[in-house]
Amino acid sequence: MEVSATRFEQMFLTGARCIKDGAVLFVGFHWPMLIARIARRLHAPNIVIVYENGIVEDRLTPILPTSPCDLASAEQATTCAGSLETLFMWLSAGRVEMTLVEAAIVDRYGNINTTAVGPYLQPKVRLPGSGGGTELSSLGRDLLLVSASANKRSYPASVDYITSPGYLGGGGERERLGYKPGTGPKALVNPLGIFRFDGNGEMYAAELHAGVSPDEVRATFGWPIKVQPGCKVLPEPTAHELTIIREELAHAKKRYYLMPEG
């Protein structure tokens, strides 16, 4: 049964559906944490979540962590180690099957900027930096990027600073520089739908949320983005799925997550 959902709510379902039950995930800060939690409640109760601060979570925590470093995620955790263990013994060693990273500003080749808007030494805006984003984008397999924005400023043709590498300049540059095969972004999820990357490393619109037109997509990105011919419309949430999403969004709001306006 189709029910009314905002595009922001649809984004969480689209992201959650990318997660397979039983998978080992490395989950980055903010919305990826909520997407993984929604997936656990809907269809993937057996996922194992690895956080950059060393916590490994194999169950639904009673309280949504505000970040990977929030000790709410450590309650009854199977492992509480350190960043070296999770980034190298789990991520770099290939024990992680999927990686989720928030992409505040992302360009046509999946490069993420969380460092500075404008010149690095004299930026217009100084952003919070990498956290573990550089390592996750460099080493993570089956990398899913998440952005809650549908604002053109979030999707320039080329980022001012590459904090977390995507396909760099495209055309196989990532492979030439020695990044592991199978790494690099596989998809971006945002309120418009799901976007994938072609053989040249360039992003294109693969599937759209209900009511999103190809012209709207083209107007949102800072380059002439390709829209898959006959672009598939993603299914809207069922009543049960939307209830879970809204419960988790209400939980997130109580935990001081900032919700988009409107």
C-alpha positions as CSV (number, residue, x, y, z in Angstrom):
1,M,0.0,0.0,0.0
2,E,1.4,3.4,-1.0
3,V,1.3,6.1,1.6
4,S,2.3,9.7,1.7
5,A,6.0,10.3,2.6
6,T,8.2,13.2,2.2
7,R,11.3,12.9,0.0
8,F,13.5,13.1,3.1
9,E,11.6,10.1,4.5
10,Q,11.9,8.3,1.2
11,M,15.6,8.8,1.3
12,F,16.0,6.7,4.4
13,L,14.0,3.8,3.0
14,T,16.0,3.9,-0.2
15,G,19.3,3.9,1.7
16,A,18.1,1.1,4.1
17,R,17.1,-1.1,1.2
18,C,20.7,-1.1,0.0
19,I,21.7,-2.9,3.2
20,K,21.6,-6.7,3.2
21,D,20.7,-8.7,6.3
22,G,23.8,-10.2,7.9
23,A,26.2,-7.8,6.3
24,V,29.2,-6.2,8.2
25,L,28.9,-2.4,7.7
26,F,31.3,0.4,8.5
27,V,29.0,3.3,9.3
28,G,30.1,6.9,9.3
29,F,28.6,9.9,11.2
30,H,25.1,11.3,11.1
31,W,22.4,10.1,8.6
32,P,24.3,6.8,7.7
33,M,23.8,5.8,11.4
34,L,20.1,6.4,11.1
35,I,19.8,4.5,7.8
36,A,21.6,1.5,9.3
37,R,19.3,1.6,12.3
38,I,16.2,1.7,10.1
39,A,17.5,-1.2,8.1
40,R,18.0,-3.2,11.3
41,R,14.4,-2.6,12.4
42,L,12.9,-3.3,9.0
43,H,14.6,-6.2,7.3
44,A,18.2,-6.6,8.5
45,P,18.3,-7.5,12.2
46,N,21.5,-9.4,11.9
47,I,23.8,-6.7,10.5
48,V,27.0,-5.9,12.4
49,I,28.0,-2.2,12.5
50,V,31.5,-1.0,12.9
51,Y,32.2,2.6,14.1
52,E,35.5,4.5,13.6
53,N,36.0,5.0,17.3
54,G,36.4,1.2,17.9
55,I,32.9,0.1,18.8
56,V,31.3,-2.9,17.1
57,E,27.5,-3.1,17.5
58,D,25.5,-6.2,16.7
59,R,22.1,-5.2,18.1
60,L,19.7,-2.3,18.2
61,T,20.8,0.1,20.9
62,P,18.0,1.5,23.1
63,I,19.3,5.0,22.5
64,L,20.3,6.4,19.1
65,P,24.0,7.5,19.3
66,T,24.6,11.1,18.3
67,S,27.9,10.1,16.7
68,P,30.2,7.0,16.4
69,C,31.9,8.4,19.6
70,D,28.8,8.5,21.7
71,L,29.1,5.8,24.3
72,A,25.4,5.1,23.9
73,S,26.6,2.8,21.1
74,A,28.8,0.9,23.5
75,E,26.0,-0.5,25.6
76,Q,26.3,-4.3,25.4
77,A,28.6,-3.9,22.4
78,T,30.6,-7.0,21.4
79,T,33.8,-4.9,21.0
80,C,35.1,-1.6,22.4
81,A,38.5,-1.1,21.0
82,G,40.1,1.9,19.2
83,S,40.2,3.6,15.8
84,L,43.4,1.7,14.8
85,E,41.6,-1.7,15.3
86,T,38.4,-0.7,13.3
87,L,40.1,1.3,10.6
88,F,42.9,-1.3,9.9
89,M,41.9,-4.7,11.4
90,W,38.4,-4.4,10.1
91,L,38.2,-1.9,7.2
92,S,41.7,-2.1,5.6
93,A,41.9,-5.9,6.2
94,G,38.7,-6.4,4.1
95,R,36.4,-7.6,6.8
96,V,33.8,-5.0,6.0
97,E,31.3,-5.7,3.2
98,M,29.7,-2.3,2.9
99,T,30.5,1.3,3.9
100,L,28.2,4.3,4.5
101,V,29.5,7.9,4.5
102,E,27.7,11.2,4.6
103,A,28.5,13.4,1.6
104,A,27.9,17.1,2.6
105,I,29.4,18.4,-0.7
106,V,30.0,15.8,-3.5
107,D,31.1,16.3,-7.1
108,R,30.4,14.4,-10.4
109,Y,33.1,11.8,-9.6
110,G,32.0,11.1,-6.0
111,N,34.7,13.2,-4.3
112,I,33.6,14.6,-1.0
113,N,34.5,17.9,0.6
114,T,34.1,18.3,4.4
115,T,37.2,20.6,4.8
116,A,36.7,24.0,3.2
117,V,34.5,26.0,0.8
118,G,36.8,28.2,-1.3
119,P,40.6,28.3,-1.1
120,Y,42.0,26.1,1.6
121,L,44.1,28.8,3.2
122,Q,41.5,31.5,3.0
123,P,38.1,29.7,2.8
124,K,34.7,31.2,2.7
125,V,33.6,28.5,5.2
126,R,35.8,26.1,7.2
127,L,34.1,22.7,7.5
128,P,34.6,20.2,10.3
129,G,37.1,18.0,8.4
130,S,37.5,14.3,7.7
131,G,36.9,12.3,10.9
132,G,37.2,8.9,9.4
133,G,35.8,9.8,6.1
134,T,39.1,9.8,4.2
135,E,39.8,6.2,5.3
136,L,36.3,5.0,4.7
137,S,36.2,6.4,1.2
138,S,39.8,5.2,0.5
139,L,39.4,1.6,1.8
140,G,35.7,0.8,2.1
141,R,34.0,-1.7,-0.2
142,D,30.5,-1.2,-1.6
143,L,30.6,2.5,-0.6
144,L,27.2,4.2,-0.2
145,L,27.2,8.0,0.0
146,V,24.3,9.8,1.7
147,S,23.2,13.4,1.4
148,A,20.0,14.9,2.8
149,S,20.4,17.9,0.4
150,A,18.7,18.7,-2.8
151,N,20.5,22.1,-3.1
152,K,22.7,22.7,-6.0
153,R,25.5,24.1,-3.7
154,S,25.9,20.5,-2.4
155,Y,26.7,19.1,-5.9
156,P,29.4,21.2,-7.7
157,A,31.0,19.8,-10.8
158,S,34.3,19.8,-8.9
159,V,34.8,20.2,-5.1
160,D,37.1,22.8,-3.8
161,Y,39.0,20.3,-1.6
162,I,39.0,16.5,-1.8
163,T,38.6,15.3,1.8
164,S,37.3,11.8,0.9
165,P,38.3,10.5,-2.5
166,G,35.8,9.2,-5.0
167,Y,37.0,8.5,-8.5
168,L,39.2,11.7,-8.4
169,G,39.3,13.0,-12.0
170,G,37.6,9.9,-13.4
171,G,38.9,7.8,-16.2
172,G,40.6,5.2,-14.0
173,E,42.6,7.7,-12.0
174,R,41.7,6.0,-8.8
175,E,43.1,2.7,-10.0
176,R,46.3,4.3,-11.4
177,L,47.0,5.8,-8.0
178,G,46.9,2.4,-6.3
179,Y,43.6,2.3,-4.5
180,K,42.3,-1.2,-3.9
181,P,40.1,-2.8,-6.5
182,G,36.4,-2.8,-5.5
183,T,36.7,0.4,-3.6
184,G,35.2,3.8,-4.6
185,P,31.6,5.0,-4.4
186,K,28.9,2.6,-5.7
187,A,25.9,4.9,-5.2
188,L,24.6,8.1,-3.7
189,V,21.3,8.3,-2.0
190,N,19.5,11.7,-1.6
191,P,16.0,13.0,-1.4
192,L,15.7,12.8,-5.2
193,G,16.6,9.1,-5.5
194,I,19.6,6.9,-6.1
195,F,22.5,7.8,-8.2
196,R,25.2,5.4,-9.4
197,F,28.6,5.7,-11.1
198,D,29.5,4.6,-14.7
199,G,32.7,3.0,-16.0
200,N,34.3,6.4,-16.2
201,G,33.5,7.1,-12.5
202,E,30.9,9.7,-13.3
203,M,27.6,10.0,-11.3
204,Y,24.3,9.5,-13.1
205,A,20.7,9.3,-12.0
206,A,19.7,5.6,-11.8
207,E,16.3,5.6,-10.0
208,L,14.1,8.5,-8.8
209,H,11.6,8.9,-6.0
210,A,8.0,9.4,-6.9
211,G,7.2,12.9,-8.2
212,V,10.9,13.7,-9.1
213,S,11.3,14.7,-12.7
214,P,14.5,14.4,-14.8
215,D,14.4,18.2,-15.3
216,E,14.5,18.7,-11.5
217,V,17.4,16.4,-11.2
218,R,19.3,18.3,-13.9
219,A,18.6,21.6,-12.1
220,T,20.0,20.2,-8.8
221,F,23.5,19.2,-10.0
222,G,26.3,21.5,-11.1
223,W,27.1,19.6,-14.3
224,P,25.0,18.1,-17.1
225,I,24.2,15.0,-15.2
226,K,22.9,12.0,-17.2
227,V,19.5,10.6,-16.3
228,Q,19.0,6.9,-17.1
229,P,16.6,6.5,-20.0
230,G,13.2,5.3,-18.7
231,C,14.4,6.0,-15.2
232,K,12.7,3.7,-12.8
233,V,10.5,5.1,-10.0
234,L,11.5,3.8,-6.6
235,P,8.6,2.3,-4.5
236,E,7.2,4.5,-1.7
237,P,7.2,3.3,1.9
238,T,4.5,1.0,3.1
239,A,2.5,2.2,6.2
240,H,4.7,-0.1,8.4
241,E,7.9,1.2,6.8
242,L,6.9,4.8,7.2
243,T,5.9,4.3,10.8
244,I,9.4,2.9,11.6
245,I,11.1,5.7,9.7
246,R,9.1,8.4,11.5
247,E,9.7,6.8,14.9
248,E,13.4,6.9,14.2
249,L,13.3,10.4,12.9
250,A,11.4,11.5,16.1
251,H,14.1,9.7,18.1
252,A,16.8,11.5,16.2
253,K,15.2,14.8,16.8
254,K,15.2,14.2,20.6
255,R,18.9,13.3,20.3
256,Y,19.5,16.8,18.8
257,Y,19.8,15.7,15.1
258,L,19.0,18.8,13.0
259,M,16.1,18.1,10.6
260,P,15.7,19.8,7.2
261,E,13.3,22.7,7.1
262,G,10.0,22.3,5.3
